[in-house]
Amino acid sequence: MNNERNFDAKYLFLFIFLAILIFWMIVFREQISNLHRLSDEVERAKATESALVTTQQYLSTQAVLAQSGEFAEEWARKNEKWIQEGDHRIVIIPAEGTPIAFTPTPKPTAKPPNNFQIWWELFFTQR
């Protein structure tokens, strides 16, 4: 009888030990998956942060350039074709008799009907 109790106690302790071990493995697996998820979030945050730092550096450089007079002058001369006093504007005029190439104006394209018009015609017009 005493031997049976020892045997039952061994199985009981073994069962408790295995239950604790399985519970510990489940918790450990959850912690590992959380670690991977958080590591991925950290990597994404680092990538976003480096992109934002690069953008900030670019914009601060552009702001400094925009405040300089040289940048404004370069923009005015190249983009807007402005001239300063004392500059001589040169305009090329074609020689007499040379044919002037006209660019044809594009013909307006027909506006496609919207979906409402298509459905209206399908259901309510008789053919």
C-alpha positions as CSV (number, residue, x, y, z in Angstrom):
1,M,0.0,0.0,0.0
2,N,2.8,2.4,0.9
3,N,4.6,1.4,-2.3
4,E,1.5,2.4,-4.3
5,R,1.3,5.8,-2.6
6,N,5.0,6.3,-3.5
7,F,4.2,5.3,-7.1
8,D,1.2,7.6,-7.3
9,A,3.2,10.5,-5.8
10,K,5.9,10.0,-8.4
11,Y,3.4,10.2,-11.2
12,L,1.7,13.2,-9.5
13,F,5.0,15.1,-9.3
14,L,5.9,14.1,-12.8
15,F,2.6,15.3,-14.1
16,I,3.0,18.6,-12.2
17,F,6.5,19.0,-13.5
18,L,5.4,18.4,-17.1
19,A,2.5,20.8,-16.7
20,I,4.8,23.5,-15.4
21,L,7.3,22.8,-18.2
22,I,4.6,23.0,-20.9
23,F,3.2,26.2,-19.4
24,W,6.8,27.7,-19.3
25,M,7.3,26.7,-22.9
26,I,4.1,28.5,-24.0
27,V,5.0,31.6,-22.1
28,F,8.6,31.5,-23.5
29,R,7.2,31.1,-27.1
30,E,5.0,34.2,-26.6
31,Q,7.9,36.2,-25.3
32,I,10.0,35.2,-28.3
33,S,7.3,36.1,-30.8
34,N,6.9,39.5,-29.0
35,L,10.7,40.0,-29.3
36,H,10.5,39.4,-33.0
37,R,7.6,41.7,-33.5
38,L,9.2,44.5,-31.5
39,S,12.5,44.0,-33.3
40,D,10.7,44.4,-36.6
41,E,9.0,47.6,-35.3
42,V,12.4,48.9,-34.2
43,E,13.9,48.3,-37.6
44,R,10.9,50.1,-39.3
45,A,11.2,53.0,-36.9
46,K,14.9,53.3,-37.6
47,A,14.3,53.3,-41.3
48,T,11.6,55.9,-41.0
49,E,13.9,58.0,-38.7
50,S,16.8,57.9,-41.1
51,A,14.5,58.9,-44.0
52,L,13.2,61.8,-42.0
53,V,16.7,62.9,-41.0
54,T,17.7,62.9,-44.6
55,T,14.6,64.8,-45.6
56,Q,15.3,67.4,-42.9
57,Q,18.9,67.9,-44.0
58,Y,17.8,68.3,-47.6
59,L,15.0,70.8,-46.6
60,S,17.3,72.8,-44.4
61,T,19.9,73.0,-47.2
62,Q,17.2,74.1,-49.6
63,A,16.0,76.7,-47.0
64,V,19.5,78.2,-46.7
65,L,19.9,78.2,-50.5
66,A,16.5,79.9,-51.0
67,Q,17.5,82.7,-48.6
68,S,20.6,83.5,-50.5
69,G,20.6,86.1,-53.2
70,E,22.6,83.9,-55.6
71,F,19.9,81.2,-55.6
72,A,17.2,83.8,-56.3
73,E,19.1,85.3,-59.1
74,E,19.9,81.9,-60.7
75,W,16.2,80.9,-60.4
76,A,15.1,84.2,-62.0
77,R,17.5,83.9,-64.9
78,K,17.1,80.2,-65.7
79,N,13.5,79.5,-64.9
80,E,11.7,82.8,-65.4
81,K,14.1,84.2,-68.1
82,W,14.4,87.5,-66.3
83,I,17.2,89.9,-67.1
84,Q,19.0,92.6,-65.1
85,E,19.6,96.2,-66.1
86,G,22.5,96.3,-68.5
87,D,21.8,92.8,-69.9
88,H,21.0,92.5,-73.6
89,R,18.2,90.2,-74.5
90,I,18.7,88.2,-77.7
91,V,15.7,87.0,-79.6
92,I,16.3,84.8,-82.6
93,I,14.0,85.8,-85.5
94,P,13.8,83.4,-88.4
95,A,14.9,84.8,-91.8
96,E,12.4,85.8,-94.4
97,G,11.1,83.0,-96.5
98,T,11.7,80.2,-94.0
99,P,8.6,78.2,-93.4
100,I,7.2,78.6,-89.9
101,A,6.4,75.2,-88.3
102,F,3.1,75.4,-86.6
103,T,2.3,72.9,-83.9
104,P,-1.1,71.5,-84.5
105,T,-3.6,72.0,-81.7
106,P,-4.9,68.7,-80.4
107,K,-8.5,67.9,-81.2
108,P,-10.6,67.6,-78.1
109,T,-11.4,64.1,-77.2
110,A,-14.9,63.0,-76.4
111,K,-15.6,62.8,-72.7
112,P,-16.4,59.2,-71.7
113,P,-19.8,58.7,-70.1
114,N,-19.7,58.2,-66.4
115,N,-21.0,55.0,-64.8
116,F,-24.3,56.5,-63.8
117,Q,-25.1,57.4,-67.4
118,I,-24.2,53.9,-68.6
119,W,-26.4,52.2,-66.0
120,W,-29.3,54.6,-66.7
121,E,-29.2,53.7,-70.3
122,L,-29.0,50.0,-69.6
123,F,-32.1,50.0,-67.4
124,F,-34.3,52.8,-68.6
125,T,-33.8,53.3,-72.4
126,Q,-35.5,51.0,-74.8
127,R,-33.7,49.8,-77.9
